């Protein structure tokens, strides 16, 4: 081997040795240092002492809210307003076309008139049979069959060739059946009219209470079918915060209890009162829905995010994992972080946050632990698995 090749080989070995020594120095610390974490936008979860307060995310909802749906098929003929428009109780909100129903009602009224005429005729025929039996046949021969029957009927009964009494009963019974049939026809016609009147009432949706339209799902001339949503209507003067409370905190959350809450990014807490604790927990999440009343005069909007601070006496003055607010993403009303595993892949982890620490960070009640690596500043486009 010549001297030039030997020099190149020695230089390559020296460079490889320096590279291996650098890799070994970086791996001795286990987790990345603060400088490395900042460079890779990754931080190590630390712990800080925090009070036992659990922060639960919820949604501001009106106390009264209804979803009005179509009760019959038809075309939308009238829409009272749009989102945000206020209405008094009893005002028209949505009206469907009733042209076809009006035509059917006129037809039902005609059927009722015919049935009533048939009923009155059946009564007359029954009375004629009661007071003048065989009146039609007697009138044809000047009453002679009636005189003959005075002698022939007893002879027929004696000879066993007939029963004039039972024949009389049969004629009266037949006339009575005709009366009952005519009466049933009248009742059917009246029931059809009542059904059409109910459909005519269902064609118009009225405001059940004073409130505003939160969401409108139809426009004029739209075609709807039974069950299709029309509008969402609510009374926004009385607002509540709806929160899913873990089962372990239900012993603290009692009917009429008072707690502190925050609306979105407002720093000043406001008092809220427990209005209702649902009697059944969610089998999947093991949480129970609780409604908190917001005080009158608080400026809030339906659907707005809110947080309720609930003390947890079982975890008071404990060391909790602490992370900066920039590491938290919100998935609806649920806080989450991106956990960096040993392979360097990202995993979305839902967490339950507590109160703020003295340094301005946020304590984490559950979801991550001290020593975990998470993204310090995840963006909206960050995805799990990357």
Backbone torsions as a table, in degrees:
resi	resn	phi	psi	omega
1	UNK	NA	132.6	-178.4
2	UNK	-78.6	170.0	-175.4
3	UNK	-67.6	-35.1	-179.0
4	UNK	-64.5	-45.1	179.8
5	UNK	-64.9	-36.7	179.2
6	UNK	-64.8	-39.9	179.7
7	UNK	-63.9	-42.6	179.2
8	UNK	-63.2	-40.9	-179.6
9	UNK	-64.8	-42.2	180.0
10	UNK	-64.7	-41.8	179.5
11	UNK	-62.4	-38.7	179.2
12	UNK	-66.4	-39.4	179.1
13	UNK	-66.3	-39.6	178.7
14	UNK	-63.2	-42.9	179.6
15	UNK	-64.4	-40.0	178.8
16	UNK	-65.8	-38.7	178.2
17	UNK	-64.2	-40.0	176.8
18	UNK	-64.4	-39.4	179.6
19	UNK	-65.0	-42.3	179.6
20	UNK	-66.6	-36.9	178.8
21	UNK	-65.9	-36.2	177.8
22	UNK	-67.2	-42.7	178.8
23	UNK	-63.2	-40.1	179.5
24	UNK	-65.9	-38.0	179.5
25	UNK	-66.2	-37.5	179.1
26	UNK	-70.5	-32.0	-175.9
27	UNK	-82.9	-12.3	-177.1
28	UNK	-67.2	-31.9	-177.4
29	UNK	-75.2	-9.6	-178.0
30	UNK	76.6	-94.1	178.5
31	UNK	-76.6	153.7	-179.5
32	UNK	-66.5	150.1	178.0
33	UNK	-74.1	175.1	-178.8
34	UNK	-62.9	-39.5	179.3
35	UNK	-65.7	-43.1	178.1
36	UNK	-65.0	-40.4	179.9
37	UNK	-62.5	-42.5	179.3
38	UNK	-65.0	-36.1	-179.2
39	UNK	-67.7	-35.1	-178.1
40	UNK	-99.6	9.4	179.0
41	UNK	59.5	33.2	-179.8
42	UNK	-124.5	138.5	178.0
43	UNK	-129.8	157.5	178.5
44	UNK	-97.6	129.8	-177.8
45	UNK	-68.0	125.7	177.9
46	UNK	-105.3	175.9	179.7
47	UNK	-121.5	147.4	175.0
48	UNK	-143.3	152.0	177.6
49	UNK	-71.6	134.8	-177.8
50	UNK	-146.0	150.7	175.9
51	UNK	-69.0	157.8	-176.8
52	UNK	-81.2	70.8	178.3
53	UNK	-121.6	127.5	178.5
54	UNK	-102.7	129.8	178.2
55	UNK	-100.9	118.0	-178.2
56	UNK	-110.7	126.6	177.7
57	UNK	-80.4	142.0	179.2
58	UNK	-146.9	-172.2	-176.5
59	UNK	-129.9	137.4	176.1
60	UNK	-76.1	127.1	-178.3
61	UNK	-135.0	147.1	173.7
62	UNK	-66.5	150.3	176.7
63	UNK	-66.4	-38.8	176.8
64	UNK	-113.9	121.3	178.2
65	UNK	-148.2	131.6	-179.2
66	UNK	-131.8	149.4	174.2
67	UNK	-110.5	111.1	-180.0
68	UNK	-85.9	128.6	-178.5
69	UNK	-120.6	160.3	178.8
70	UNK	-71.8	134.8	178.6
71	UNK	-99.8	-6.9	-177.7
72	UNK	-155.0	157.9	176.4
73	UNK	-77.7	153.4	177.8
74	UNK	160.9	-179.1	178.0
75	UNK	-96.1	139.7	177.4
76	UNK	-73.1	116.8	-176.5
77	UNK	-98.9	-28.2	-175.2
78	UNK	-146.9	134.5	174.1
79	UNK	-124.6	120.6	-171.7
80	UNK	-69.6	-27.9	-177.2
81	UNK	-178.2	-168.5	-179.2
82	UNK	-119.7	-175.1	-178.9
83	UNK	-59.2	131.4	179.0
84	UNK	95.4	-14.2	179.4
85	UNK	-73.8	137.0	-177.0
86	UNK	-95.8	148.0	-179.7
87	UNK	-140.0	152.4	174.1
88	UNK	-90.4	161.0	178.1
89	UNK	-60.5	128.9	-179.8
90	UNK	95.6	-8.7	177.9
91	UNK	-70.2	149.8	177.2
92	UNK	-74.6	132.7	175.9
93	UNK	-106.4	-51.5	-178.8
94	UNK	-136.3	138.4	176.2
95	UNK	-133.3	133.8	176.5
96	UNK	-99.3	157.7	179.6
97	UNK	-66.2	135.4	-177.7
98	UNK	-118.4	20.0	-178.0
99	UNK	-60.2	-47.5	-178.9
100	UNK	-66.2	-38.2	179.9
101	UNK	-67.3	-37.9	178.0
102	UNK	-63.4	-39.5	177.8
103	UNK	-64.7	-41.1	178.0
104	UNK	-66.0	-34.2	179.5
105	UNK	-67.8	-40.1	176.6
106	UNK	-62.9	-38.0	176.9
107	UNK	-64.4	-41.3	178.7
108	UNK	-65.7	-36.1	177.2
109	UNK	-64.1	-39.0	176.8
110	UNK	-64.9	-40.5	177.9
111	UNK	-65.3	-34.4	177.1
112	UNK	-66.1	-40.9	179.5
113	UNK	-63.9	-40.6	179.1
114	UNK	-67.2	-41.5	179.4
115	UNK	-65.5	-36.9	178.6
116	UNK	-67.0	-38.8	177.1
117	UNK	-64.1	-40.8	177.6
118	UNK	-64.7	-34.8	178.8
119	UNK	-67.3	-43.1	179.3
120	UNK	-65.5	-37.0	178.1
121	UNK	-66.7	-38.1	178.5
122	UNK	-64.5	-36.9	176.9
123	UNK	-63.5	-42.7	-179.7
124	UNK	-63.4	-44.4	-179.2
125	UNK	-64.3	-35.4	178.2
126	UNK	-66.5	-44.4	179.7
127	UNK	-65.2	-36.3	177.7
128	UNK	-64.6	-38.7	179.6
129	UNK	-68.2	-30.1	179.7
130	UNK	-72.2	-47.2	-172.2
131	UNK	-89.5	-30.6	-178.7
132	UNK	-133.2	77.9	-179.6
133	UNK	-66.1	144.2	-179.5
134	UNK	54.3	34.5	-175.5
135	UNK	-67.0	-31.7	-177.8
136	UNK	-70.8	-44.4	179.8
137	UNK	-70.7	-34.6	179.1
138	UNK	-67.3	-37.1	-177.8
139	UNK	-69.2	-23.3	-179.5
140	UNK	-72.2	-31.8	-177.2
141	UNK	-117.9	27.8	174.4
142	UNK	65.3	27.7	177.0
143	UNK	85.9	5.0	-179.0
144	UNK	-65.5	-42.4	178.8
145	UNK	-58.2	-33.4	178.8
146	UNK	-65.5	-36.7	178.7
147	UNK	-71.0	-38.5	178.7
148	UNK	-65.0	-37.2	-176.6
149	UNK	-65.1	-21.6	178.5
150	UNK	-64.5	-29.5	179.4
151	UNK	-100.4	-32.4	-174.2
152	UNK	-79.9	-32.7	-177.2
153	UNK	-63.8	-46.4	177.0
154	UNK	-61.3	-38.0	179.8
155	UNK	-65.1	-38.9	179.5
156	UNK	-65.0	-40.2	179.4
157	UNK	-66.4	-40.0	-179.9
158	UNK	-66.7	-36.8	-177.8
159	UNK	-84.7	-3.5	178.8
160	UNK	73.2	24.0	-178.7
161	UNK	-101.7	10.6	178.8
162	UNK	170.4	168.4	178.0
163	UNK	-136.3	92.0	-179.0
164	UNK	-56.8	-35.6	-179.6
165	UNK	-64.6	-42.7	-179.9
166	UNK	-69.9	-35.0	176.5
167	UNK	-62.7	-37.4	176.9
168	UNK	-63.8	-43.6	178.9
169	UNK	-63.6	-39.7	179.8
170	UNK	-62.9	-41.6	179.4
171	UNK	-63.8	-43.2	179.5
172	UNK	-66.3	-38.3	179.9
173	UNK	-65.3	-40.1	178.3
174	UNK	-61.5	-41.5	177.6
175	UNK	-66.3	-35.1	177.6
176	UNK	-66.2	-37.8	177.5
177	UNK	-63.1	-39.0	178.1
178	UNK	-63.3	-37.1	176.9
179	UNK	-64.6	-44.9	-179.1
180	UNK	-64.6	-40.4	178.5
181	UNK	-63.2	-42.1	178.9
182	UNK	-66.4	-37.7	177.9
183	UNK	-64.7	-40.5	177.5
184	UNK	-62.6	-37.9	178.3
185	UNK	-63.9	-37.2	177.7
186	UNK	-65.7	-43.8	179.8
187	UNK	-63.7	-39.8	178.3
188	UNK	-63.0	-41.6	179.6
189	UNK	-65.7	-40.5	177.8
190	UNK	-66.2	-38.6	178.0
191	UNK	-64.5	-38.0	177.6
192	UNK	-63.4	-37.7	178.3
193	UNK	-67.8	-41.2	178.2
194	UNK	-63.1	-39.9	178.6
195	UNK	-63.3	-41.0	178.5
196	UNK	-67.6	-36.2	177.3
197	UNK	-64.7	-38.1	176.1
198	UNK	-63.6	-41.4	178.6
199	UNK	-64.9	-37.0	177.7
200	UNK	-65.5	-36.9	176.3
201	UNK	-68.2	-38.9	179.8
202	UNK	-70.4	-15.3	179.0
203	UNK	-71.5	-14.1	-179.2
204	UNK	-119.1	129.5	176.4
205	UNK	-103.0	125.0	-178.4
206	UNK	-107.7	155.6	176.8
207	UNK	-68.5	121.4	-178.1
208	UNK	-75.0	-17.1	179.2
209	UNK	-162.2	171.9	176.7
210	UNK	-66.7	128.8	-178.9
211	UNK	-177.9	-164.8	-178.0
212	UNK	-131.3	160.7	174.5
213	UNK	-82.0	120.6	176.5
214	UNK	-86.8	-37.2	-177.7
215	UNK	-150.2	133.4	178.3
216	UNK	-115.0	125.8	-174.9
217	UNK	-106.5	-3.8	-178.1
218	UNK	-133.8	161.8	174.2
219	UNK	-128.5	168.8	178.3
220	UNK	-61.7	142.9	-179.5
221	UNK	76.2	3.2	172.1
222	UNK	-70.9	150.6	177.1
223	UNK	-102.7	125.6	-176.9
224	UNK	-119.7	157.7	176.0
225	UNK	-120.9	159.5	-179.7
226	UNK	-56.1	133.0	180.0
227	UNK	96.4	-13.4	-179.9
228	UNK	-72.0	135.7	-179.9
229	UNK	-68.5	141.9	-180.0
230	UNK	-108.7	-62.6	179.4
231	UNK	-144.4	156.1	169.2
232	UNK	-106.9	121.4	-173.0
233	UNK	-120.5	138.3	-175.5
234	UNK	-150.6	157.4	172.7
235	UNK	-97.8	104.3	-173.9
236	UNK	-88.5	3.8	177.8
237	UNK	-77.8	-20.5	177.5
238	UNK	-123.1	110.5	-175.3
239	UNK	-111.5	153.2	178.5
240	UNK	-135.5	160.7	172.6
241	UNK	-108.3	121.8	179.9
242	UNK	-100.1	121.1	-173.2
243	UNK	-129.9	142.9	172.6
244	UNK	-93.9	108.6	-174.5
245	UNK	-97.1	130.5	175.8
246	UNK	-59.5	149.0	-176.2
247	UNK	-60.8	-28.9	-178.4
248	UNK	-69.8	-15.4	-179.1
249	UNK	-102.7	2.1	-177.7
250	UNK	-67.2	-23.4	177.7
251	UNK	-71.3	-15.9	177.1
252	UNK	-92.9	-37.1	-176.6
253	UNK	-85.7	104.9	-179.9
254	UNK	-118.0	158.1	178.0
255	UNK	-57.4	125.0	179.5
256	UNK	86.0	-1.5	179.7
257	UNK	-70.0	153.5	-177.9
258	UNK	-112.1	137.5	-180.0
259	UNK	-139.9	176.3	177.5
260	UNK	-105.8	146.7	-179.4
261	UNK	-141.0	159.0	176.7
262	UNK	-130.3	141.2	178.5
263	UNK	-103.4	117.8	-179.2
264	UNK	50.0	-120.9	-176.0
265	UNK	-97.5	11.8	178.5
266	UNK	-66.0	132.5	-179.1
267	UNK	-85.3	-27.7	-177.8
268	UNK	-79.7	119.9	178.7
269	UNK	-73.5	153.3	177.9
270	UNK	-124.9	147.7	-179.6
271	UNK	-77.4	140.0	175.1
272	UNK	-131.2	152.8	-177.0
273	UNK	-122.2	139.0	180.0
274	UNK	-68.8	120.4	179.2
275	UNK	-95.3	-42.6	-176.2
276	UNK	-155.6	135.7	173.0
277	UNK	-110.0	119.2	-177.2
278	UNK	-63.2	144.7	-174.4
279	UNK	-77.6	-11.0	-175.8
280	UNK	-129.0	137.6	178.3
281	UNK	-88.7	158.8	176.4
282	UNK	-76.3	118.7	-177.2
283	UNK	-62.9	-28.3	-177.6
284	UNK	-78.0	-49.2	-176.8
285	UNK	-95.6	-6.2	-178.9
286	UNK	55.1	41.7	176.3
287	UNK	-125.4	158.7	-179.9
288	UNK	-121.5	135.3	179.7
289	UNK	-74.8	130.6	178.8
290	UNK	-130.2	135.8	177.5
291	UNK	-107.6	129.0	178.7
292	UNK	-112.2	131.6	178.3
293	UNK	-79.8	129.8	172.2
294	UNK	-82.1	143.9	179.2
295	UNK	-67.1	153.4	179.7
296	UNK	-64.4	142.1	178.5
297	UNK	93.4	-9.0	178.8
298	UNK	-75.4	130.0	-180.0
299	UNK	-82.6	112.5	179.4
300	UNK	-150.1	166.0	-178.5
301	UNK	-128.9	148.3	177.7
302	UNK	-62.6	131.7	-178.0
303	UNK	91.7	-4.7	-178.6
304	UNK	-70.8	146.4	179.0
305	UNK	-78.1	142.8	179.4
306	UNK	-144.7	156.7	177.4
307	UNK	-125.6	136.9	177.5
308	UNK	-115.1	128.6	-178.8
309	UNK	-95.1	116.2	-177.7
310	UNK	-118.5	122.8	178.7
311	UNK	-69.8	142.0	177.1
312	UNK	-115.9	95.3	-174.6
313	UNK	-62.8	-22.2	-178.3
314	UNK	-76.6	-11.8	-177.1
315	UNK	-130.6	39.0	-178.5
316	UNK	-77.0	143.1	176.3
317	UNK	52.0	47.6	178.9
318	UNK	-108.5	162.7	175.2
319	UNK	-87.3	116.8	-179.8
320	UNK	-111.9	154.9	169.5
321	UNK	-59.2	141.1	-176.7
322	UNK	-127.2	131.9	-179.3
323	UNK	-136.3	155.8	176.4
324	UNK	-73.2	157.6	-179.7
325	UNK	-64.2	-27.6	-177.9
326	UNK	-66.7	-18.5	-179.1
327	UNK	-84.2	-7.7	-174.6
328	UNK	-95.7	130.3	169.8
329	UNK	-110.2	154.2	-179.7
330	UNK	-113.3	123.0	174.2
331	UNK	-105.6	88.0	-171.0
332	UNK	72.1	-117.8	177.6
333	UNK	-103.6	13.0	-176.5
334	UNK	-110.8	126.2	175.9
335	UNK	-78.2	149.3	-178.4
336	UNK	-151.5	160.8	174.8
337	UNK	-134.2	163.1	174.8
338	UNK	-100.5	113.5	179.8
339	UNK	-88.3	133.7	178.3
340	UNK	-99.8	114.4	-178.3
341	UNK	-83.0	-176.9	-176.4
342	UNK	-64.5	-27.9	179.2
343	UNK	-83.9	-1.5	179.8
344	UNK	86.6	5.7	179.0
345	UNK	-87.2	153.3	-178.9
346	UNK	-94.4	137.7	176.2
347	UNK	-130.0	129.1	178.0
348	UNK	-77.2	124.8	-177.2
349	UNK	-125.8	118.6	175.5
350	UNK	-72.8	138.9	-177.9
351	UNK	-128.4	166.8	173.3
352	UNK	-121.1	117.2	-172.2
353	UNK	-95.1	156.9	176.9
354	UNK	-111.1	-144.6	-178.7
355	UNK	-88.7	175.5	179.6
356	UNK	-78.9	145.8	176.7
357	UNK	-87.0	177.3	-179.1
358	UNK	-66.6	-24.6	-179.8
359	UNK	-87.9	0.1	-179.5
360	UNK	94.5	-4.0	176.1
361	UNK	-78.7	179.0	-178.2
362	UNK	-118.5	130.6	176.1
363	UNK	-78.7	148.4	-177.7
364	UNK	-115.0	121.0	-178.1
365	UNK	-77.1	-43.4	-178.8
366	UNK	-154.7	160.5	178.1
367	UNK	117.0	-38.7	176.6
368	UNK	-137.9	167.8	-179.5
369	UNK	-131.9	167.6	179.2
370	UNK	-62.9	133.7	-178.9
371	UNK	99.9	-15.0	176.3
372	UNK	-67.1	151.5	177.1
373	UNK	-104.5	129.4	-179.4
374	UNK	-133.6	162.6	174.7
375	UNK	-73.1	135.1	-177.4
376	UNK	-80.7	-34.0	-177.4
377	UNK	-139.8	68.4	179.5
378	UNK	-67.2	145.5	179.4
379	UNK	-97.8	173.6	179.7
380	UNK	-66.4	-24.3	-179.2
381	UNK	-90.5	0.6	179.6
382	UNK	-68.2	134.5	-178.5
383	UNK	-127.2	148.1	177.7
384	UNK	-66.5	144.9	179.7
385	UNK	93.1	-12.0	179.9
386	UNK	-79.3	NA	NA
